[in-house]
Amino acid sequence: VRPKILVTPDLEAGEWPRLWLKRCYADAVVRAGGLPLVTPYAAEVAELLELCDGVLITGGAFDVPPGEYGETRLPACGPENPERTAFERRLLEGALARGIPVLGVCGGMQLLNVVCGGSLYQDLKTQVPAAGDHEQKTPRDRPAHPLAVEAGSWLARTVGLEGLAVNSTHHQAVNRVGDGLVAVGFGPDGIVEAIEDPRARFVVGVQWHPEMLLDSAPWNLAVYRGLVEAAGERR
Ligand SMILES: [Mn+2]
């Protein structure tokens, strides 16, 4: 039986609001050996967590409300998706409390950091002007900047240290690292690109989109495999 991975969809406003998911997330879970379960936002987070063995928090074109990490909003902060953030926060808190393996991708990594008490740069261009370009104009299925990985980390044991490059579609980034988390991946400018909890079975966040790089940089499947394998062990 494949480990079941709960995957969070995005919420798009409108006359008939819709929940939707880029299929590359679900495809990556399948390719890694898992069974993706895309669920609506439900108040019954504990019941949702009973259905699954692991949780994937996906990204989206919105920012975590700065109040979630105790800051006031700067002008360059982007649009919010408060209903989604509220659901994913409760889902993350529940998963972390139960030891359920968690992978956060892009905005999902940022929320993971915030839920653990960390903070974000609200806008890299204005707050860290020396940082490189993290909003690539080239196709997202191609790497855009190098990735340096911390030796000894889960990420290093899994993807190695040499010759790594990732795509980059974020205007925010981790600032203060959350409690219990360690920064284990960095861009060439020192911007945090990966975090993990070394005490947990599997709590990992990546700032890039591995699910979009599976063909051009196949090592990325190992990130999703890590989630699925940890989910299988727990079950
Ligand atoms: Mn980047």
Residues whose N, C-alpha, C, O or C-beta is under 5 A from the ligand:
A	BS01	MN	H134 N167 S168
